[in-house]
Amino acid sequence: MNKDILKLAWPVLIGQLAVMANGVIDTVMAGRLSAADVAAVGLGSSIYVSIYIGLMGVLLALSPVAAQHYGAGRFEEIGADVRQALWLALLLMIPGCTALGFTDLWLAFAQPPAEVATIVRHYLLAAAVGLPAALLFRVFYALSNAIARPKAVMVINLAGLALKIPLNLLFMHGWQLGEHTLLPALGGAGCGVATAIVMWLSALLSGLIAWRRPLYRRFHIGGLGRPEPTRLRQLLRLGLPIGASFMVEVTSFTFMAVFLARLGATVAASHQIAANLAAVCYMLPLALANATSVLVAQSLGAAQHDRARLYAIHGLRLALGCALVVGATLFLARERVIGWYSTDAAVIATAVSLVAIVALFHLFDAVQAMISFILRAHKITTLPMIVYLVSLWGVGLAGGWWLSFVVGRSGSAWAPYVAAAKGFWIAATLSLGLASVWLAAILVRVWRRQASGAAGS
């Protein structure tokens, strides 16, 4: 069973790393310009990701639905649900683009320095242009994962990665032809323009694959069709809690970035490096969780509950083992890794202590991700949302604010250990540990109910 999981996980991992590499490239290239640019890219991307992830999470409800259909051999049902997911993506574009367009609201809340605010404003406007394409592409992503064909998504993500650096160079530094400026230099905001272009190319390529590949044509997607309220309600019933869970998780980091932006570019930049490393490390357990979730859902669709449980157990073991290795490696090599992100001595010194916390943070992050995806395969999404709300916002965000801005400024003996960004990362680590315990309790309860149901029948 480990082989089955790894066979599906490695293309997902490569595809996700390609996406994450875009963020790493943005951070590194902006870091070569100035601390203001890297801080602006960090703040702008945090705001964009908070909105995008929440909306994208709603669309990912298609994955367990389609996977269970696939396990049961209901291929035409897959096409019907894909059409409704496309309608849902079109509807979600409206609030998403509107939220990104109101840049003054975000800047008033974050209160970054003036030079950072200007870059963030242009970054968010470019991100709003790319959001519709990103949502449409996620429908294809959810479908491909559900039918255990993640390589198509991997190829598209790698193609986008190949274009990212040249597009960044073009829009960040501009294009001069003699004395004429053909394209102005946008600095850090150019990263947002490049990302928008990559998203539209990815959406077009995914549509071409779905139209031409025989495997996808067997589902008879056949365009949009008409909205079907029953299927839309099912997707929303599952998808809204998923989107809310993602929103809670990501906004925890967004508000961290917003609060820390008030402490200056050095603290904000060091936090961005730590957050970026945490996100990159998260790609491995996320890939394993995706693969495990698909196999669990397909087994449930085929009414093979014991097989579904075995896949879940193997996935948990793999995630935990890999997390221990990754966390230890990150801790031991943290100074060298941080040097890849920045040449600013103050930023490096601040980031070293944060990345040490990230090494432990990753362990709990891997466990909670795997369990939440397994629960999603069972179409259980509301309880995990409540868990995330209480733990990540209640313990992580509120606790982090208390540690950083109350204890950290109190002058007590504990103040140096929790000051600035350290308090937020300590609280975030504790919150994920709490979430892992609660999610595990929910999963055990699900398994007990299945066992009692099987015994009763």
Helices and strands as residue ranges (DSSP letters): H 2-31, H 35-59, H 62-72, H 75-101, H 103-110, H 114-146, H 151-173, E 175-177, E 180-183, H 189-212, H 214-217, H 229-261, H 265-301, H 305-332, H 334-341, H 345-377, H 382-388, I 389-397, H 398-401, I 402-407, H 415-418, H 421-456
